[in-house]
Amino acid sequence: MGLEVDEADVADLIEEYAEELTTEELKELQISHSGVMMELSSEEEVEPEEKLTSREISDILGKWKEVSDFVEKRHPEKLSTGRASALFVEKVSHILS
């Protein structure tokens, strides 16, 4: 690809991020963030087209347990994988209830 980065490029990037935002820029950022959060929270939850049987739910959860155990044993970032796993279980529990 031929991309080269020199010290001047790095210095420019650091300088851009070192500048503090103005009050107006912070307000715009907050408004933008609020809009995105409202969009995410207003999305309708889609009902599954068919109900799962107890057996299907048990099979899915068994497979998840197997994947979860594998990742917890082999992934170097234990805290991140634990959080992701807990989030997944929380969301799946909500869907299945």
C-alpha distances in whole Angstrom, upper triangle without the diagonal:
4,6,9,12,16,19,20,17,19,22,22,21,24,26,25,26,29,31,33,34,37,40,39,35,36,39,36,34,37,38,34,35,38,37,35,37,40,38,37,40,42,40,43,43,43,46,45,46,48,50,49,52,52,51,48,47,49,46,43,44,45,41,40,42,40,37,38,39,37,34,36,37,33,31,31,31,35,36,33,34,37,37,35,37,40,38,38,42,43,41,42,46,46,45,47,50
4,6,10,13,17,17,15,17,20,20,19,22,24,24,25,28,30,33,33,36,39,39,35,36,39,37,34,38,39,36,36,39,39,36,39,42,40,39,43,44,43,45,46,46,49,48,50,52,53,52,55,56,55,51,51,52,49,46,47,48,44,43,45,43,39,40,42,39,36,38,39,35,33,32,33,36,37,34,35,39,39,37,39,42,41,40,44,45,44,45,48,48,48,50,53
4,7,10,14,14,12,13,17,16,16,19,21,20,22,24,26,29,30,33,36,35,32,33,36,33,31,34,36,33,33,36,36,34,36,39,37,37,40,42,40,43,44,44,47,47,49,51,52,51,54,55,54,50,49,51,48,45,46,47,43,42,43,42,38,39,41,38,35,37,38,34,32,31,31,34,35,32,34,37,36,35,38,40,38,39,42,43,42,43,47,47,46,49,51
4,7,10,11,9,11,14,14,14,17,19,19,20,23,25,28,29,32,35,35,32,33,36,34,32,35,36,34,34,37,37,35,37,40,39,38,42,44,43,46,46,47,50,50,52,54,55,54,56,57,56,53,52,53,51,47,48,48,45,43,45,44,40,40,42,39,36,38,38,35,32,31,31,35,35,33,34,38,37,36,39,41,40,40,44,45,43,45,48,48,48,51,53
4,7,8,6,7,11,11,11,13,15,16,17,19,21,25,26,29,32,32,29,30,33,32,29,33,34,32,32,36,36,34,36,39,38,37,41,43,42,45,45,46,50,50,52,54,55,54,56,57,56,53,51,52,51,47,48,48,45,43,45,44,40,40,41,39,36,37,38,35,32,30,30,34,34,31,33,37,36,35,38,40,39,39,43,43,42,45,47,47,47,50,52
4,5,5,7,9,10,11,13,15,16,17,19,21,24,26,29,33,33,30,31,34,33,31,34,36,34,34,37,38,36,38,41,40,40,43,45,45,48,48,50,53,53,55,57,58,57,60,60,59,56,55,55,54,51,50,51,48,46,47,46,43,42,44,42,38,39,40,37,34,32,32,36,35,33,36,39,38,37,40,42,41,42,45,46,45,47,50,50,50,53,55
4,5,5,6,9,10,11,12,14,16,16,19,22,24,28,31,32,28,30,33,32,30,33,35,33,33,37,38,36,38,41,41,40,43,45,45,48,49,50,54,54,56,58,59,58,61,60,60,57,55,56,55,52,51,52,49,47,48,47,44,43,44,42,39,40,40,37,34,32,32,35,35,33,36,39,38,37,41,42,41,42,46,46,45,48,50,50,51,54,56
4,5,5,6,9,10,10,12,14,15,17,20,23,25,29,29,26,28,31,30,28,32,34,32,32,36,36,35,37,40,40,39,42,45,44,48,49,50,54,54,56,59,59,59,61,61,61,58,56,58,56,53,53,54,51,48,50,49,46,45,46,44,41,42,43,40,37,35,34,37,37,35,37,40,39,38,42,43,42,43,47,47,46,49,51,51,51,54,56
4,5,5,6,9,10,11,13,14,16,20,21,24,28,28,24,26,29,28,26,29,31,29,29,33,33,32,34,37,36,36,39,41,41,44,45,47,50,50,53,55,56,55,58,58,58,55,53,54,53,49,49,50,48,45,46,46,42,42,43,42,38,39,40,37,34,32,31,35,34,32,35,37,36,35,39,41,39,40,44,44,43,45,48,48,48,51,53
4,5,5,6,9,10,11,12,15,18,20,23,27,27,24,25,28,27,25,28,30,28,28,32,33,31,33,36,36,35,38,40,40,44,44,46,49,49,52,54,55,54,56,56,56,53,51,52,51,48,47,48,46,43,44,44,40,39,41,39,36,37,38,35,32,29,29,32,31,29,32,35,33,33,37,38,37,38,41,42,41,43,46,46,46,49,51
4,5,5,6,9,10,10,13,16,19,22,25,26,23,24,27,27,25,28,30,29,29,32,33,32,34,37,37,36,39,42,42,45,46,48,51,52,54,56,57,56,59,59,59,56,54,55,54,50,50,51,49,46,47,47,43,42,44,42,39,39,40,38,34,32,31,34,33,32,34,37,35,35,39,40,39,40,44,43,43,46,48,48,48,51,53
4,5,5,6,9,10,11,15,17,19,23,23,20,22,25,24,22,26,28,26,26,30,31,30,32,35,35,35,37,39,40,43,44,46,49,50,53,55,56,55,58,58,58,55,53,55,54,50,50,51,49,46,47,47,44,43,44,43,39,40,41,39,35,33,32,35,34,32,35,37,36,35,39,40,38,40,43,43,42,45,47,47,47,51,52
4,5,5,6,9,10,14,15,18,22,22,19,20,23,22,20,23,25,23,24,27,28,27,28,32,31,31,34,36,36,40,41,43,46,47,49,51,52,52,54,55,55,52,50,51,50,46,46,47,45,42,43,44,40,39,41,39,36,36,38,35,32,30,29,32,31,28,31,34,32,32,35,36,35,36,40,39,38,41,44,43,44,47,48
4,5,5,6,9,12,14,18,21,22,19,19,23,22,20,23,26,24,24,27,29,27,29,32,32,32,35,37,37,41,42,44,47,48,51,53,53,52,55,55,55,52,50,51,50,47,46,48,45,42,44,44,40,39,41,39,36,36,38,35,32,29,28,31,29,28,31,33,31,31,35,36,34,36,39,39,39,42,44,43,44,47,49
4,5,5,6,10,13,16,19,20,17,18,22,21,20,23,25,24,24,28,29,28,30,33,33,33,36,38,38,42,43,45,49,50,52,55,55,55,58,58,58,55,53,54,53,50,49,51,48,45,47,47,43,42,44,43,39,39,41,39,35,33,31,34,33,31,34,36,34,34,38,39,37,39,42,41,41,44,46,45,46,49,51
4,6,6,9,10,13,17,17,14,16,19,18,16,20,22,21,21,24,25,25,27,29,30,30,32,35,35,39,40,42,46,47,49,52,52,52,55,55,56,53,51,52,51,48,47,49,47,44,45,46,42,41,43,42,38,38,40,38,35,33,31,34,32,30,33,35,33,32,36,37,35,37,40,39,38,42,44,43,44,47,48
4,6,8,9,13,16,17,14,14,18,17,15,18,21,19,19,22,24,23,24,27,28,28,30,33,33,37,38,40,43,45,47,50,50,50,53,53,53,50,48,49,49,45,44,46,44,41,42,43,39,38,40,39,35,35,37,35,32,30,28,30,28,26,30,32,29,29,33,34,32,34,37,36,36,39,41,40,41,44,45
4,6,9,13,16,17,15,15,19,19,17,19,22,21,21,24,26,26,27,30,31,30,33,35,36,40,41,43,46,48,51,53,53,53,55,55,56,53,50,52,51,48,47,49,47,43,44,45,42,40,42,41,37,37,39,37,34,32,29,32,30,28,32,33,31,32,35,36,34,36,39,38,38,41,43,42,43,47,47
4,7,9,13,14,12,13,16,16,15,18,20,20,20,23,25,25,26,29,30,30,32,34,36,39,41,43,47,48,51,53,54,53,56,56,57,54,52,53,53,49,48,50,49,45,46,47,44,42,44,44,40,40,42,40,37,35,32,35,32,31,34,36,33,33,37,37,35,38,41,39,39,42,44,43,44,48,48
4,7,9,11,10,10,13,14,13,15,18,18,18,21,23,23,24,27,28,28,30,32,34,38,39,42,45,47,50,52,52,52,55,55,56,53,51,52,52,49,48,50,48,45,46,47,44,42,44,44,40,40,42,41,37,35,32,34,32,30,34,35,32,33,36,36,34,37,39,38,38,41,43,41,43,46,46
4,7,8,6,6,10,10,10,12,14,15,15,18,20,20,21,24,25,26,28,30,31,35,37,39,43,45,47,50,50,51,54,54,55,52,49,51,51,48,47,49,47,44,45,47,43,41,44,44,40,40,43,41,37,36,33,35,32,30,34,35,32,32,36,35,33,36,38,37,36,40,41,40,41,44,45
4,5,5,6,9,10,11,12,14,15,16,18,20,21,22,24,26,27,28,30,32,36,38,41,44,46,49,52,52,52,56,56,57,54,52,54,54,50,49,52,50,47,48,50,46,44,47,47,43,43,46,45,41,39,36,38,35,34,37,38,35,35,39,38,36,38,41,39,38,42,43,41,43,46,46
4,5,5,6,9,10,10,12,14,15,16,18,20,21,22,24,26,27,28,31,34,36,39,43,45,48,50,51,51,54,55,56,53,51,53,53,49,49,51,50,46,48,50,47,44,47,47,44,43,46,45,42,40,37,39,35,34,37,38,34,35,38,37,35,37,40,38,37,41,42,40,41,45,45
4,5,5,6,9,10,11,12,14,15,17,19,20,21,23,25,26,27,29,33,35,38,41,44,46,49,50,51,54,54,56,53,50,53,53,49,48,51,50,46,48,50,47,45,48,48,44,44,47,46,42,41,38,40,37,35,38,39,35,35,39,38,35,38,40,38,37,41,42,40,41,44,44
4,5,5,6,9,10,11,12,14,15,17,18,20,21,23,24,26,28,31,33,36,40,42,44,47,48,48,52,52,53,50,48,50,50,47,46,49,47,44,45,47,44,42,45,45,41,41,44,43,39,38,35,37,34,32,35,36,32,32,36,36,33,35,38,36,35,38,40,38,39,42,43
4,5,5,6,9,10,10,12,14,15,16,18,20,21,22,24,26,30,32,35,38,40,43,46,46,47,50,50,51,49,46,48,48,44,44,46,45,41,43,45,42,40,42,43,39,39,42,41,37,36,33,34,31,29,32,33,30,30,34,33,30,33,35,33,32,36,37,35,37,40,40
4,5,5,6,9,10,10,12,14,15,16,18,20,21,22,25,28,30,33,37,39,42,45,45,46,49,49,51,48,46,48,48,45,44,47,46,42,44,46,43,41,44,44,41,41,44,43,39,38,35,36,33,31,34,35,31,31,35,34,31,33,36,33,32,36,37,35,36,40,39
4,5,5,6,9,10,11,12,14,15,17,19,20,21,23,27,29,32,35,38,40,43,44,45,48,49,50,47,45,47,47,44,43,46,45,41,43,45,42,40,43,43,40,40,43,42,39,38,35,36,33,31,34,35,31,31,34,33,30,32,35,33,32,35,37,34,35,39,39
4,5,5,6,9,10,11,12,14,15,17,18,20,22,25,27,30,34,36,39,41,42,42,46,46,47,44,42,44,44,41,40,43,41,38,40,42,38,37,40,40,36,37,40,39,35,34,31,33,30,27,30,31,27,27,31,30,27,29,32,30,29,32,34,32,33,36,37
4,5,5,6,9,10,10,12,14,15,16,18,20,24,26,29,32,35,37,40,40,41,44,44,46,43,41,43,43,40,39,42,41,37,39,41,38,36,39,40,36,36,40,39,35,35,31,32,29,27,30,30,26,26,30,29,26,28,31,28,27,31,32,30,31,35,35
4,5,5,6,9,10,10,12,14,15,16,19,22,25,28,31,34,36,39,40,41,44,44,46,43,41,43,44,40,40,43,42,38,40,42,39,38,41,41,38,38,42,41,37,37,34,35,32,29,32,32,29,28,31,30,27,29,32,29,28,31,32,30,31,35,34
4,5,5,6,9,10,11,13,14,15,17,21,23,26,29,32,34,37,38,39,42,43,44,41,39,42,42,38,38,41,39,36,38,40,37,35,39,39,36,36,39,38,35,35,32,33,30,27,30,31,27,26,29,29,25,27,30,28,26,30,31,29,29,33,33
4,5,5,6,9,10,11,12,14,16,20,21,24,28,30,33,35,36,36,40,40,42,39,36,39,39,35,35,38,36,33,35,37,34,32,35,36,32,33,36,35,32,32,28,30,27,24,26,27,23,23,26,25,22,24,27,25,23,27,28,26,27,30,31
4,5,5,6,9,10,10,12,14,18,20,23,26,29,32,35,35,36,39,39,41,39,36,39,39,35,35,38,37,34,36,38,35,33,37,37,34,34,38,37,34,34,31,31,28,26,28,28,25,24,27,26,22,25,27,24,23,26,27,25,26,30,29
4,5,5,6,9,10,11,13,16,19,22,25,28,30,33,34,35,38,39,41,38,36,38,39,35,35,38,37,34,36,38,35,34,38,38,35,36,39,38,35,35,32,33,30,27,29,30,26,25,28,27,24,25,28,25,23,26,28,25,26,29,29
4,5,5,6,9,10,11,15,17,20,23,25,28,31,31,32,36,37,38,35,33,36,36,32,32,35,34,31,33,35,32,31,34,35,31,32,36,35,32,32,29,30,27,24,26,27,23,22,25,24,21,22,25,22,20,24,25,23,23,27,27
4,5,5,6,9,10,14,15,19,22,24,27,30,30,31,34,35,36,34,31,34,34,30,30,33,32,29,31,33,31,29,33,33,30,31,34,34,31,31,28,28,25,23,24,25,21,20,23,22,18,20,22,20,18,21,23,20,21,25,25
4,5,5,6,9,12,14,18,21,24,26,29,29,31,34,35,37,34,32,34,35,32,31,35,34,31,33,36,33,32,35,36,33,34,37,37,34,35,31,32,29,26,27,28,24,23,25,24,20,22,24,21,19,22,24,20,21,25,25
4,6,5,6,10,13,15,19,21,24,27,28,29,33,34,35,32,30,33,34,30,30,34,32,30,32,34,32,31,34,35,32,33,37,36,33,34,31,32,29,26,27,28,24,23,25,24,20,21,24,21,19,22,23,20,20,24,24
4,6,6,9,11,14,17,19,22,25,25,26,30,31,32,29,27,30,30,27,27,30,29,26,29,31,28,27,31,31,29,30,33,33,30,31,28,28,26,23,24,24,21,19,21,20,17,18,20,18,15,18,20,17,17,21,21
4,6,8,10,13,16,19,22,24,25,26,29,30,32,29,27,30,30,27,27,30,29,26,29,31,29,28,31,32,30,30,34,34,31,32,29,29,26,24,25,25,21,20,22,20,17,18,20,17,14,18,19,15,16,20,20
4,6,9,12,15,18,21,24,24,26,29,30,33,30,28,31,32,28,28,32,31,29,31,34,31,30,34,35,33,33,37,37,34,36,33,33,30,27,28,28,24,23,25,23,20,20,22,19,17,19,20,17,17,21,21
4,6,9,12,15,18,21,21,23,27,28,30,27,25,28,29,26,26,30,29,26,29,31,29,28,32,33,31,32,35,35,33,34,31,31,29,26,27,27,24,22,23,22,19,19,21,18,15,17,19,16,15,19,19
4,6,9,12,15,18,18,20,24,25,28,25,23,27,27,24,25,28,28,26,28,31,29,28,32,33,31,32,36,36,34,36,33,33,31,28,28,28,25,23,24,23,19,19,20,18,15,16,18,14,13,17,17
4,6,9,12,15,15,17,20,22,24,21,19,23,24,21,21,25,24,22,25,28,26,25,29,30,29,30,33,34,32,34,31,31,29,26,26,25,23,21,21,20,17,16,17,15,12,13,14,11,9,13,13
4,6,9,12,13,15,18,20,22,19,18,22,22,19,21,24,23,22,25,27,26,26,29,30,29,30,34,34,32,35,32,32,31,28,27,27,25,22,22,22,19,17,18,17,13,13,15,12,10,13,14
4,6,9,9,12,15,17,19,17,16,20,20,18,19,23,22,21,24,27,26,26,29,30,29,31,34,35,33,36,34,33,32,29,28,28,26,23,23,22,20,18,18,17,14,13,14,12,9,11,12
4,5,7,9,12,15,17,14,13,17,17,15,17,20,20,19,22,24,23,24,27,28,28,30,33,33,32,35,33,32,32,29,27,27,26,23,22,22,20,17,18,17,14,12,14,12,9,10,12
4,7,10,13,16,17,15,15,19,19,17,20,22,22,22,25,27,26,27,30,31,31,33,35,36,35,38,36,36,35,32,30,31,29,26,25,26,24,21,21,21,18,16,17,16,13,13,15
4,6,9,13,14,12,13,16,16,15,18,20,20,20,23,25,25,26,29,30,30,32,34,35,35,38,37,35,35,33,30,30,29,27,25,25,24,21,21,21,18,16,17,16,12,12,14
4,7,10,12,10,10,13,14,14,16,18,19,19,21,23,24,24,27,29,29,30,33,34,34,37,35,34,34,32,29,29,28,26,24,24,22,20,19,19,17,14,14,14,11,9,11
4,7,8,6,6,10,11,10,12,15,15,16,18,20,21,22,24,26,26,28,30,31,31,34,33,32,32,30,27,27,26,24,22,22,21,18,17,18,16,13,13,14,11,8,11
4,5,5,6,9,10,11,12,14,16,17,18,20,21,22,24,26,27,28,30,32,32,36,35,33,33,32,29,28,28,26,23,23,23,20,18,19,18,15,15,16,13,10,13
4,6,5,6,9,10,11,12,14,15,16,18,20,21,22,24,26,26,29,30,31,34,33,31,31,30,27,26,26,25,22,22,22,19,17,18,18,14,13,15,14,10,12
4,5,5,6,9,10,10,12,14,15,17,19,20,21,23,24,26,27,29,30,33,33,31,31,30,27,26,27,25,22,22,23,20,18,20,19,16,16,18,16,13,15
4,5,5,6,9,10,11,12,14,15,17,18,20,21,23,24,26,27,28,31,31,29,30,28,25,25,25,23,20,21,21,17,16,18,17,13,14,16,14,11,14
4,5,5,6,8,10,10,12,14,15,16,18,20,21,22,24,26,26,29,29,27,27,26,23,22,22,20,17,18,18,15,13,15,14,10,10,13,11,8,11
4,6,5,6,9,10,10,12,14,15,16,18,20,21,23,24,25,29,28,26,26,26,22,21,22,21,17,18,19,16,13,16,16,12,12,15,14,11,14
4,6,5,6,9,10,11,12,14,15,17,19,20,21,23,24,27,27,25,26,25,22,21,23,20,17,19,19,16,14,17,17,13,14,17,16,13,16
4,5,5,6,9,10,11,12,14,15,16,18,20,21,22,25,25,23,24,22,19,19,20,17,14,16,16,13,12,15,14,10,12,15,13,11,15
4,5,5,6,9,10,10,12,14,15,16,18,20,20,24,23,21,21,20,17,16,17,15,12,13,14,11,9,12,13,9,10,13,13,11,14
4,5,5,6,9,10,11,12,14,15,17,19,20,23,23,21,22,21,18,17,19,17,14,15,17,14,12,16,16,13,14,17,16,14,17
4,5,5,6,9,10,11,12,14,16,17,18,21,21,20,21,20,17,17,18,16,13,15,16,13,12,16,16,13,15,18,17,16,19
4,5,5,6,8,10,10,12,14,15,16,19,19,17,18,17,13,13,15,12,9,12,13,10,9,13,13,10,12,15,15,14,17
4,6,5,6,9,10,10,12,14,15,18,18,16,17,17,13,12,15,13,10,12,14,11,10,14,15,13,14,17,17,16,18
4,5,5,6,9,10,11,12,14,18,18,16,18,18,14,14,17,15,12,14,16,14,13,17,18,16,17,20,20,19,22
4,6,5,6,9,10,11,11,15,15,14,16,15,11,12,15,12,10,13,15,12,12,16,16,15,17,20,19,19,22
4,5,5,6,9,10,10,14,13,11,13,12,9,9,11,10,7,10,12,10,10,14,15,14,15,18,19,18,21
4,6,5,6,9,10,13,14,11,14,14,10,10,13,13,10,12,15,14,13,17,18,17,18,21,22,21,24
4,6,5,6,8,12,13,12,15,14,11,12,15,14,12,15,17,15,16,19,20,19,21,24,24,23,26
4,5,5,5,9,10,9,12,11,7,9,12,11,9,13,15,13,14,18,19,18,20,23,23,23,26
4,6,6,8,9,6,9,10,7,7,11,11,9,12,14,14,14,17,19,19,20,23,24,24,26
4,6,8,10,8,12,13,10,11,14,14,13,16,18,18,18,21,23,22,23,26,27,27,29
4,6,9,9,13,13,10,12,15,15,14,17,19,18,19,22,24,23,25,28,28,28,31
4,6,6,10,9,7,10,13,12,12,15,17,17,18,21,22,22,24,26,27,28,30
4,6,9,9,9,11,14,14,14,17,19,19,21,23,24,25,27,29,29,30,33
4,6,6,6,9,10,11,12,14,16,17,18,20,21,23,24,26,27,29,30
4,6,5,6,9,10,10,12,14,15,16,18,20,21,22,24,26,27,28
4,6,5,6,9,10,11,12,14,15,17,19,20,21,23,25,26,27
4,5,5,6,9,10,11,12,14,15,17,18,20,21,23,24,26
4,5,5,6,8,10,10,12,14,15,16,18,20,21,22,24
4,5,5,6,9,10,11,12,14,15,16,18,20,21,22
4,5,5,6,9,10,10,12,14,15,17,19,20,21
4,5,5,6,9,10,11,12,14,15,17,18,20
4,5,5,6,9,10,11,12,14,15,16,18
4,5,5,6,9,10,10,12,14,15,16
4,5,5,6,9,10,11,12,14,15
4,5,5,6,8,10,11,12,14
4,6,5,6,9,10,10,12
4,6,5,6,9,10,11
4,5,5,6,9,10
4,5,5,6,9
4,5,5,6
4,6,5
4,6
4
